[in-house]
Amino acid sequence: MKFSAFLLLSAAYLAQSAFAADANSQASVVGVWQVDTSRLTMPPEARPQSVTISFSEEDATHLRTKVDIIDPTGAPLQAEGVTPLDGTPTAVPPNFEADMSATTLPRPEVLIMQLANQGHPVSTRIYAVNPDNQSMIETVAYFNAQGQPALRRNYFSRVK
């Protein structure tokens, strides 16, 4: 009887959405985030006017990601896709950066995203929400023009 109760409780726990924050953390990537363009590691004249990224639950096992950018000239750029959270490579509508993505959500406040374009790796992005649930750091791993591995950080604030 105790074993059956344990199995039932275990199944209920596993059935919860991957997006639900655990008891120790209320932080979650789900929401709308805006980058602090003043902290981007590029010359000011090359920086986009704005970058907004939205993460939303498509269903219990899929994430919708939407990126809206206003480039330095004022032109809008957009990328959007829905991917499973089990790391399966998934085609996304081709955009300014990628046509394939693989994502996983090891914790509600951490998202790992691998991007590719035309069969070539583009970048790995790790989004980590701070405990305040109002700020997030994106670490981007990529290869620079010299073919060397490189990292950069982008700093986001929660809009909603």
C-alpha positions as a Markdown table, in Angstrom:
| # | Residue | x | y | z |
|---|---|---|---|---|
| 1 | Met | 0.0 | 0.0 | 0.0 |
| 2 | Lys | 2.8 | 2.4 | 0.9 |
| 3 | Phe | 4.6 | 1.6 | -2.3 |
| 4 | Ser | 1.4 | 2.3 | -4.3 |
| 5 | Ala | 1.0 | 5.6 | -2.6 |
| 6 | Phe | 4.6 | 6.4 | -3.4 |
| 7 | Leu | 4.1 | 5.5 | -7.1 |
| 8 | Leu | 1.0 | 7.7 | -7.3 |
| 9 | Leu | 2.7 | 10.7 | -5.7 |
| 10 | Ser | 5.7 | 10.1 | -8.0 |
| 11 | Ala | 3.5 | 10.1 | -11.0 |
| 12 | Ala | 1.7 | 13.2 | -9.9 |
| 13 | Tyr | 5.0 | 15.0 | -9.4 |
| 14 | Leu | 6.3 | 13.9 | -12.8 |
| 15 | Ala | 3.1 | 15.0 | -14.5 |
| 16 | Gln | 3.5 | 18.6 | -13.4 |
| 17 | Ser | 4.5 | 21.0 | -16.1 |
| 18 | Ala | 8.3 | 21.4 | -16.8 |
| 19 | Phe | 7.7 | 25.1 | -16.5 |
| 20 | Ala | 6.5 | 25.1 | -12.8 |
| 21 | Ala | 9.1 | 26.4 | -10.4 |
| 22 | Asp | 10.1 | 24.1 | -7.7 |
| 23 | Ala | 9.6 | 24.7 | -4.0 |
| 24 | Asn | 13.0 | 26.3 | -3.5 |
| 25 | Ser | 12.7 | 28.7 | -6.4 |
| 26 | Gln | 10.1 | 30.9 | -7.8 |
| 27 | Ala | 12.3 | 32.1 | -10.7 |
| 28 | Ser | 11.3 | 31.0 | -14.2 |
| 29 | Val | 12.4 | 31.8 | -17.7 |
| 30 | Val | 8.7 | 32.0 | -18.8 |
| 31 | Gly | 7.9 | 35.7 | -19.5 |
| 32 | Val | 8.9 | 38.7 | -21.6 |
| 33 | Trp | 12.5 | 39.9 | -21.2 |
| 34 | Gln | 14.3 | 43.0 | -22.6 |
| 35 | Val | 18.1 | 43.2 | -23.1 |
| 36 | Asp | 20.1 | 46.1 | -21.7 |
| 37 | Thr | 21.6 | 47.3 | -25.0 |
| 38 | Ser | 24.0 | 49.6 | -23.2 |
| 39 | Arg | 25.8 | 46.5 | -21.9 |
| 40 | Leu | 26.2 | 44.8 | -25.3 |
| 41 | Thr | 29.8 | 44.1 | -26.3 |
| 42 | Met | 29.7 | 45.9 | -29.6 |
| 43 | Pro | 30.3 | 49.5 | -30.6 |
| 44 | Pro | 27.3 | 51.7 | -29.7 |
| 45 | Glu | 26.6 | 52.5 | -33.3 |
| 46 | Ala | 26.3 | 48.8 | -34.1 |
| 47 | Arg | 23.9 | 47.9 | -31.2 |
| 48 | Pro | 20.3 | 47.2 | -31.9 |
| 49 | Gln | 17.8 | 49.8 | -30.6 |
| 50 | Ser | 16.0 | 47.0 | -28.7 |
| 51 | Val | 15.9 | 43.3 | -28.2 |
| 52 | Thr | 12.9 | 41.6 | -26.6 |
| 53 | Ile | 12.6 | 37.8 | -26.0 |
| 54 | Ser | 9.5 | 36.0 | -24.9 |
| 55 | Phe | 9.4 | 32.5 | -23.6 |
| 56 | Ser | 6.0 | 30.9 | -23.1 |
| 57 | Glu | 4.6 | 27.4 | -22.5 |
| 58 | Glu | 3.1 | 26.0 | -25.7 |
| 59 | Asp | 2.1 | 22.9 | -23.7 |
| 60 | Ala | 3.6 | 20.9 | -20.9 |
| 61 | Thr | 6.6 | 19.7 | -23.0 |
| 62 | His | 7.1 | 22.5 | -25.6 |
| 63 | Leu | 8.5 | 26.0 | -25.4 |
| 64 | Arg | 7.5 | 28.9 | -27.7 |
| 65 | Thr | 10.3 | 31.4 | -28.1 |
| 66 | Lys | 9.8 | 34.8 | -29.8 |
| 67 | Val | 12.6 | 37.3 | -30.5 |
| 68 | Asp | 11.8 | 40.9 | -31.6 |
| 69 | Ile | 14.8 | 43.1 | -32.5 |
| 70 | Ile | 14.9 | 46.6 | -33.8 |
| 71 | Asp | 18.2 | 46.9 | -35.5 |
| 72 | Pro | 20.4 | 50.0 | -35.4 |
| 73 | Thr | 18.7 | 51.4 | -38.5 |
| 74 | Gly | 15.2 | 50.9 | -37.0 |
| 75 | Ala | 14.4 | 47.9 | -39.1 |
| 76 | Pro | 12.4 | 45.1 | -37.3 |
| 77 | Leu | 13.8 | 41.5 | -37.2 |
| 78 | Gln | 11.8 | 38.6 | -35.8 |
| 79 | Ala | 12.4 | 35.0 | -35.0 |
| 80 | Glu | 9.8 | 32.6 | -33.5 |
| 81 | Gly | 9.6 | 28.9 | -33.0 |
| 82 | Val | 8.2 | 26.1 | -30.9 |
| 83 | Thr | 10.5 | 23.3 | -29.7 |
| 84 | Pro | 10.2 | 20.3 | -27.4 |
| 85 | Leu | 12.1 | 20.5 | -24.2 |
| 86 | Asp | 13.8 | 17.1 | -24.5 |
| 87 | Gly | 16.7 | 18.4 | -26.7 |
| 88 | Thr | 15.3 | 17.1 | -29.9 |
| 89 | Pro | 16.7 | 19.0 | -32.9 |
| 90 | Thr | 13.7 | 20.8 | -34.4 |
| 91 | Ala | 13.2 | 22.9 | -37.5 |
| 92 | Val | 12.1 | 26.5 | -36.8 |
| 93 | Pro | 11.0 | 29.1 | -39.3 |
| 94 | Pro | 14.2 | 30.4 | -40.9 |
| 95 | Asn | 15.2 | 33.8 | -39.6 |
| 96 | Phe | 18.2 | 36.1 | -39.2 |
| 97 | Glu | 20.2 | 33.5 | -37.3 |
| 98 | Ala | 18.8 | 30.0 | -37.3 |
| 99 | Asp | 16.6 | 27.4 | -39.0 |
| 100 | Met | 17.1 | 24.6 | -36.3 |
| 101 | Ser | 17.0 | 24.6 | -32.5 |
| 102 | Ala | 17.3 | 22.1 | -29.7 |
| 103 | Thr | 16.2 | 23.2 | -26.2 |
| 104 | Thr | 16.1 | 21.8 | -22.7 |
| 105 | Leu | 14.9 | 23.2 | -19.4 |
| 106 | Pro | 16.9 | 21.5 | -16.7 |
| 107 | Arg | 15.3 | 23.8 | -14.1 |
| 108 | Pro | 12.5 | 26.3 | -14.4 |
| 109 | Glu | 15.0 | 29.2 | -14.2 |
| 110 | Val | 17.6 | 27.7 | -16.6 |
| 111 | Leu | 17.1 | 27.2 | -20.4 |
| 112 | Ile | 19.7 | 25.8 | -22.7 |
| 113 | Met | 19.2 | 26.4 | -26.4 |
| 114 | Gln | 21.4 | 25.2 | -29.3 |
| 115 | Leu | 21.0 | 26.9 | -32.7 |
| 116 | Ala | 22.0 | 25.9 | -36.2 |
| 117 | Asn | 21.6 | 27.4 | -39.6 |
| 118 | Gln | 21.8 | 25.4 | -42.9 |
| 119 | Gly | 23.4 | 22.4 | -41.1 |
| 120 | His | 26.1 | 24.5 | -39.3 |
| 121 | Pro | 26.3 | 25.3 | -35.6 |
| 122 | Val | 25.5 | 28.9 | -34.8 |
| 123 | Ser | 25.6 | 29.2 | -31.0 |
| 124 | Thr | 24.6 | 27.7 | -27.7 |
| 125 | Arg | 22.6 | 30.0 | -25.4 |
| 126 | Ile | 22.2 | 29.5 | -21.7 |
| 127 | Tyr | 19.5 | 31.6 | -20.0 |
| 128 | Ala | 19.8 | 31.8 | -16.2 |
| 129 | Val | 17.2 | 33.8 | -14.3 |
| 130 | Asn | 18.5 | 35.4 | -11.1 |
| 131 | Pro | 16.8 | 34.6 | -7.8 |
| 132 | Asp | 15.0 | 38.0 | -7.9 |
| 133 | Asn | 13.1 | 36.7 | -10.9 |
| 134 | Gln | 13.4 | 40.1 | -12.5 |
| 135 | Ser | 16.8 | 39.8 | -14.2 |
| 136 | Met | 18.4 | 37.2 | -16.4 |
| 137 | Ile | 21.8 | 36.5 | -17.9 |
| 138 | Glu | 22.2 | 35.0 | -21.3 |
| 139 | Thr | 25.6 | 33.3 | -21.9 |
| 140 | Val | 26.2 | 32.8 | -25.6 |
| 141 | Ala | 28.9 | 30.3 | -26.7 |
| 142 | Tyr | 30.0 | 30.6 | -30.3 |
| 143 | Phe | 33.1 | 30.5 | -32.5 |
| 144 | Asn | 34.6 | 33.9 | -33.4 |
| 145 | Ala | 35.9 | 35.0 | -36.8 |
| 146 | Gln | 39.2 | 33.4 | -36.1 |
| 147 | Gly | 37.5 | 30.0 | -35.4 |
| 148 | Gln | 38.2 | 30.2 | -31.7 |
| 149 | Pro | 35.6 | 29.4 | -29.0 |
| 150 | Ala | 34.2 | 32.6 | -27.5 |
| 151 | Leu | 31.7 | 33.6 | -24.8 |
| 152 | Arg | 29.6 | 36.7 | -24.3 |
| 153 | Arg | 26.9 | 37.7 | -21.9 |
| 154 | Asn | 23.7 | 39.6 | -22.4 |
| 155 | Tyr | 21.8 | 41.1 | -19.5 |
| 156 | Phe | 18.0 | 41.1 | -19.5 |
| 157 | Ser | 15.3 | 42.6 | -17.3 |
| 158 | Arg | 11.8 | 41.1 | -17.0 |
| 159 | Val | 9.1 | 43.2 | -18.8 |
| 160 | Lys | 6.2 | 40.8 | -17.8 |
